[in-house]
């Protein structure tokens, strides 16, 4: 039996072919490269950064190009990559930016009323969530889906918070465990002052309404005196879309989801097949 492709599948393949065949820009000047962590720098298969990527980062820095992390993780969950010299850290999807010297450049918490709404909602409906602070992470219940998520990203399961003493004023990011189909309605009704993004079907990251990885990129560009036209970024998840759109060249990993590939300027190989190194070589960055 011949199976015909749907129009959407056909169009997506054409977009991917166009992006993957993008010609290198010969007069391209790159002064900063921004990297997502999970699925981009770090392989989900090995829980480590490939040697080719570590070598690529060293080559970038040797050329004077700034290398900056841009992740949904907290600053305290990046110990496993601190052996690499980075020039800055965009964490909590742009809500907390720190220089390589440990200076806090920017920090913004979620509207406390949204956190209170989340807590009240979870008391009436089955919903797992985590609350992420500058110095800690707490969860409302150690459900199998939540425990599985932390295992997936190779992090210990956080403690369950005291339901009678929850700090609602200093939450930098929340993770809500609900499906994509329920996300829009939930955000409108429960957390209207916040914005959600996701890199997995399991949960969505929730951040202050004006925050995204683009926010962090703009802060670092001002800090280093770099124009957005001199930037490049790598990502694989929905929370990377704003980053890939705002930099001069936005590169989707081969393991990225389809929405990310649609908006990327170029699609490289996946993290386990030297995607970062190959893309940097393709564009002649080193």
BATI-776262 format. One line per 10 residues: their letters; for each residue x, y, z of C-alpha. Coordinates in steps of 0.5 Angstrom, whole numbers. Example, Ala and Ser with C-alpha at 12.3 -4.5 7.8 and 13.67 -1.06 7.14 Angstrom:
# BATI-776262
AS = 25:-9:16 ~ 27:-2:14 $
***
This chain:
# BATI-776262
XXXXXXXXXX = 0:0:0 ~ 3:7:-2 ~ 2:12:4 ~ 2:19:2 ~ 4:25:6 ~ 0:30:9 ~ 1:37:7 ~ 3:39:14 ~ 9:33:14 ~ 11:35:7 $
XXXXXXXXXX = 11:43:8 ~ 15:41:15 ~ 20:37:11 ~ 21:42:6 ~ 23:47:11 ~ 28:43:14 ~ 31:42:7 ~ 31:49:6 ~ 34:51:13 ~ 39:45:13 $
XXXXXXXXXX = 42:47:6 ~ 43:55:8 ~ 49:57:5 ~ 54:60:10 ~ 55:67:10 ~ 62:69:8 ~ 62:76:12 ~ 59:73:18 ~ 62:76:24 ~ 60:72:31 $
XXXXXXXXXX = 62:75:38 ~ 58:71:42 ~ 55:64:42 ~ 49:62:47 ~ 48:55:48 ~ 42:51:51 ~ 44:45:56 ~ 40:39:56 ~ 39:36:49 ~ 44:41:46 $
XXXXXXXXXX = 51:42:50 ~ 49:35:54 ~ 47:29:51 ~ 40:25:54 ~ 44:19:53 ~ 50:20:56 ~ 49:25:61 ~ 55:29:59 ~ 58:34:54 ~ 61:31:48 $
XXXXXXXXXX = 69:32:47 ~ 67:35:40 ~ 63:40:44 ~ 68:42:49 ~ 73:42:44 ~ 69:47:40 ~ 68:51:46 ~ 75:52:47 ~ 76:54:40 ~ 71:59:41 $
XXXXXXXXXX = 74:62:47 ~ 81:62:44 ~ 78:67:38 ~ 75:72:43 ~ 68:69:42 ~ 64:70:48 ~ 61:63:50 ~ 54:63:54 ~ 50:58:57 ~ 42:59:56 $
XXXXXXXXXX = 38:54:60 ~ 32:53:64 ~ 36:50:70 ~ 38:54:76 ~ 45:56:77 ~ 45:51:82 ~ 44:45:78 ~ 50:47:73 ~ 55:44:77 ~ 57:38:72 $
XXXXXXXXXX = 59:43:67 ~ 62:48:71 ~ 69:45:69 ~ 68:49:62 ~ 70:56:62 ~ 64:60:60 ~ 63:67:60 ~ 56:68:63 ~ 50:64:65 ~ 43:65:63 $
XXXXXXXXXX = 38:61:68 ~ 31:60:69 ~ 30:62:62 ~ 32:69:62 ~ 30:70:69 ~ 36:70:73 ~ 43:72:69 ~ 50:71:72 ~ 57:73:70 ~ 63:68:70 $
XXXXXXXXXX = 65:72:76 ~ 59:71:80 ~ 56:78:79 ~ 48:77:79 ~ 46:82:73 ~ 39:81:73 ~ 33:77:77 ~ 26:77:77 ~ 21:73:80 ~ 14:71:78 $
XXXXXXXXXX = 8:75:81 ~ 6:72:88 ~ -1:72:86 ~ 0:67:80 ~ 4:62:85 ~ -2:63:90 ~ -7:61:85 ~ -2:55:83 ~ -2:53:90 ~ -10:53:91 $
XXXXXXXXXX = -11:50:84 ~ -7:44:86 ~ -11:43:93 ~ -17:42:89 ~ -14:39:82 ~ -9:33:81 ~ -3:37:79 ~ 5:36:81 ~ 9:42:81 ~ 16:45:83 $
XXXXXXXXXX = 18:52:85 ~ 25:54:84 ~ 28:59:88 ~ 35:62:87 ~ 38:57:93 ~ 33:52:93 ~ 28:48:89 ~ 22:45:92 ~ 16:40:90 ~ 9:39:92 $
XXXXXXXXXX = 9:32:92 ~ 14:26:90 ~ 9:23:84 ~ 12:18:79 ~ 12:23:73 ~ 16:28:77 ~ 21:23:80 ~ 22:21:73 ~ 23:28:70 ~ 29:29:75 $
XXXXXXXXXX = 32:22:73 ~ 31:24:66 ~ 36:30:67 ~ 40:27:72 ~ 38:31:78 ~ 36:29:85 ~ 29:30:87 ~ 28:36:91 ~ 25:36:98 ~ 17:37:99 $
XXXXXXXXXX = 15:43:101 ~ 12:45:108 ~ 5:46:105 ~ 4:51:111 ~ 10:55:110 ~ 11:57:102 ~ 15:62:100 ~ 11:65:94 ~ 15:72:94 ~ 21:69:91 $
XXXXXXXXXX = 20:64:86 ~ 24:65:80 ~ 21:59:76 ~ 15:54:76 ~ 15:47:73 ~ 8:45:72 ~ 6:38:70 ~ 0:38:65 ~ 0:36:58 ~ 0:41:52 $
XXXXXXXXXX = -7:41:51 ~ -9:44:58 ~ -3:49:58 ~ -6:55:55 ~ -13:55:59 ~ -9:53:65 ~ -4:59:64 ~ -10:64:62 ~ -14:62:69 ~ -9:60:74 $
XXXXXXXXXX = -3:64:72 ~ -5:70:68 ~ 1:74:69 ~ 6:69:67 ~ 9:66:61 ~ 10:58:59 ~ 14:54:55 ~ 16:47:54 ~ 22:43:52 ~ 18:36:54 $
XXXXXXXXXX = 11:34:53 ~ 12:32:61 ~ 11:39:64 ~ 12:46:62 ~ 17:52:65 ~ 13:58:68 ~ 17:64:68 ~ 15:72:69 ~ 11:74:64 ~ 16:79:60 $
XXXXXXXXXX = 22:74:61 ~ 25:69:56 ~ 32:67:54 ~ 32:73:49 ~ 32:77:55 ~ 38:74:58 ~ 41:75:51 ~ 40:82:51 ~ 43:83:58 ~ 49:80:56 $
XXXXXXXXXX = 50:84:49 ~ 49:90:53 ~ 54:88:58 ~ 59:86:53 ~ 58:91:48 ~ 56:86:43 ~ 50:87:37 ~ 45:82:36 ~ 47:82:29 ~ 54:79:32 $
XXXXXXXXXX = 51:73:35 ~ 49:65:34 ~ 45:61:39 ~ 44:53:39 ~ 38:50:42 ~ 33:44:41 ~ 27:45:46 ~ 21:50:46 ~ 24:55:51 ~ 29:56:46 $
XXXXXXXXXX = 25:59:40 ~ 26:66:43 ~ 33:65:43 ~ 34:62:36 ~ 29:68:33 ~ 33:74:36 ~ 40:72:35 ~ 43:73:28 ~ 44:65:27 ~ 39:61:30 $
XXXXXXXXXX = 41:53:30 ~ 37:47:32 ~ 40:41:34 ~ 38:35:30 ~ 34:32:36 ~ 30:38:36 ~ 23:38:36 ~ 19:40:30 ~ 17:47:32 ~ 24:49:34 $
XXXXXXXXXX = 26:46:27 ~ 21:50:23 ~ 24:57:26 ~ 31:55:26 ~ 36:58:21 ~ 40:52:20 ~ 39:45:23 ~ 45:41:25 ~ 46:34:27 ~ 44:32:34 $
XXXXXXXXXX = 48:33:40 ~ 51:25:40 ~ 53:26:33 ~ 58:33:34 ~ 52:37:32 ~ 55:44:35 ~ 62:43:32 ~ 59:41:25 ~ 55:47:25 ~ 61:52:27 $
XXXXXX = 65:49:22 ~ 60:50:17 ~ 59:57:18 ~ 67:58:18 ~ 67:61:26 ~ 73:57:27 $
***
